Amino acid sequence: MSTATACPPLLAPLLIRFDPTTGLSPDRPALQRRLSDLAGVFVDETARQARQAINDDLVYEFHDLGLPERSEEIAFGTSIVRAGQVAGEYFMTKGHFHTILGTAEVYYCLQGEGFLLLEDQAGHWSAQPLRPGSAVYVPGGQAHRSINTGAKTLITFYAFRADAGHDYGTIARNGFRMLCVERDGQPEFIPNPRWGSARGNRD
Amino acid sequence: MSTATACPPLLAPLLIRFDPTTGLSPDRPALQRRLSDLAGVFVDETARQARQAINDDLVYEFHDLGLPERSEEIAFGTSIVRAGQVAGEYFMTKGHFHTILGTAEVYYCLQGEGFLLLEDQAGHWSAQPLRPGSAVYVPGGQAHRSINTGAKTLITFYAFRADAGHDYGTIARNGFRMLCVERDGQPEFIPNPRWGSARGNRD
């Protein structure tokens, strides 16, 4: 077996620390998403704007380590979703499909509680519970969003093929079919009245 | 975008729990490797045999969830290496190259302490320290082995492209270049006197 023919250019090994109680790394910065980055993400946009005007809270953070976007590499990092709500809707990530639609992803929950909300292009959805020690496998073809329904920061370690790519646009236009809101102190999934208003207009 | 043309057949989402303090899952069995499964893995084979004759100790466990071996999927699970030694050489996994040599893997350490020992086909090696919260990225082209140098069980969560494949044979014949042994109560890497005795005979 010849290195020259069998291997793409080799990377050096990487050692990157992620504090399991904060999700943050002393070795790499996290990308931040604040209320002001999330226009249209929560169903009550007026409430989001009002809250942002008072304080532009941090909603979530994640890592992009900049590995080459090729199929041999595995992108990884932590996702860190703060506890909070906008008009009863729990703090969450924007959510996305992969650009290479069939590529999967795995999340391993390190801290906190919540859900990974999944939805395929046909609108089939499921909510997979996240608790410390739970791994959720997101099969190909499923958009996914992390939702923090607990009192602590929700921290997950994720891994996906580095060339998978992120299609945020489809979710930005159509939303997820279901919203996760607090009802009587408990999380509940309810239909999103705005879901699919732009369906048929996917990337 | 048509599901029929863009997607391979879709899997259902998977929720699999891995206890972060044992690495074991109530949802899926772990594969076990005992002293009797590890003939030739430790440099002192006589000591391994003698120890096995007294008690066939469990050395490590890991998960094979049986995901389809195709490039869109991500194989994942925990690796669980017990604390122990054979004639001063720490308990460790067999170690392997990926059959698709250029495919990477990531390990996230949940508990314990040790090393991920890496070696490429040219014999370049490195030892990446594993501590809770450390992620080690194994680039393509590097054989890798987990070594437990601590008193607790070493537990890592791993993810790799599901079609990567495991080439155990090359390491079984040639070994790793370096051994990890206890010297004065500390781990130390020393040259493997048997390394490369079968080099030139790789898969």
Interface residues (C-beta under 8 A of the other chain):
Chain A: M1 T3 A6 C7 P8 L10 L11 A12 P13 L14 L15 I16 R17 F18 D19 P20 L67 S71 E72 E73 I74 F76 I100 L101 G102 T103 A104 E105 V106 Y108 L110 L116 L118 D120 Q121 A122 S126 Q128 P129 R131 P132 G133 S134 A135 V136 Y137 V138 P139 G140 G141 Q142 F157 A159 F160 R161 R202 D203
Chain B: M1 T3 A6 C7 P8 L10 L11 A12 P13 L14 L15 I16 R17 F18 D19 P20 L67 S71 E72 E73 I74 F76 I100 L101 G102 T103 A104 E105 V106 Y108 L110 L116 L118 D120 Q121 A122 S126 Q128 P129 R131 P132 G133 S134 A135 V136 Y137 V138 P139 G140 G141 Q142 F157 A159 F160 R161 R202 D203
